[in-house]
Amino acid sequence: MSFARILIIEDDITLSGQIARLLEQKGFSTTLCLDGQSGLLTALNERFDLILLDVLLPALNGLAVLNQLRKVKCTPVMMITACGAEQERIEGYRKGADDYLPKPFNFTEMMLRIEAILRRSQVGSLALLQSTQLDVHDLRLNRIQQTVFFANQAIELTPIQFKLLWILVENKHDIMTKAFLYHSVLDRSFSRYDRSLDMHVSRVRKKLVEAGMPPEWLSTLHGKGYRFL
């Protein structure tokens, strides 16, 4: 447990530094981010055992970060909220927070809560693993084998195309914004002049439709993003 990697997303430089030093003294590895946008990208692009996430953040607030993160990852998250912010605490739990810590807090209590979350995540690590297979009507995706079948017909996709389709299917009925897909699929920032994501979506749709999938299952919502079903 002492070798766990912890991401701290907190805009208070003094507080985040104190938390990092305390955790490192206990043997943890820490990474610091001072705003929500950089925190989200770091959480998506790297593996952490726990995320300490402040609610009030510049660029992107903590609840928005948690909402986007839960679309892709199940990393344990402890929210840091203002004392008495009951509505934020309730909303955090709804969006998938594992615990919350009200400010101002005692560092001993923080350590006990962190250790408890890490113990739970280790015990339940199999349950916390993301699903390895998705089935939607006649469409089946296997994340380990990187295979796609529609009506038992194999569909060849590139690794990027598979990752794109997996995220869309896993979040079926939800609109996935272009900005989010650029970061989570293409690992780069969104640019309105860059048409590469549109190209990947178009090719994935073409292959699925050729296999018999109704084209409306994968729709483009102009100015918003993409949605599966």
Number of C-alpha atoms within 10 A of each C-alpha: 12 13 12 14 20 24 23 23 29 26 19 13 12 9 11 20 14 13 20 19 15 15 20 16 11 13 14 16 18 19 16 20 20 18 21 26 19 16 24 21 19 17 24 19 12 9 13 18 19 23 24 23 29 28 25 18 21 13 12 16 16 28 25 16 24 24 15 16 21 16 15 15 15 15 21 23 25 24 24 24 22 16 12 10 12 12 9 19 23 12 12 25 18 12 18 18 23 16 18 21 20 17 13 10 13 10 13 10 11 16 15 11 16 20 14 13 19 19 13 11 17 14 11 11 11 9 10 14 11 11 11 11 16 15 13 12 9 12 16 20 22 16 16 9 9 16 16 22 17 20 12 11 14 13 15 15 18 11 12 13 18 21 18 20 22 22 18 21 22 18 16 16 14 15 17 21 15 19 15 18 21 18 16 19 19 16 13 13 14 17 11 7 6 11 10 12 18 14 12 18 17 13 14 20 20 14 14 23 16 12 16 13 18 12 13 12 16 23 15 17 12 7 8 12 17 21 21 19 17
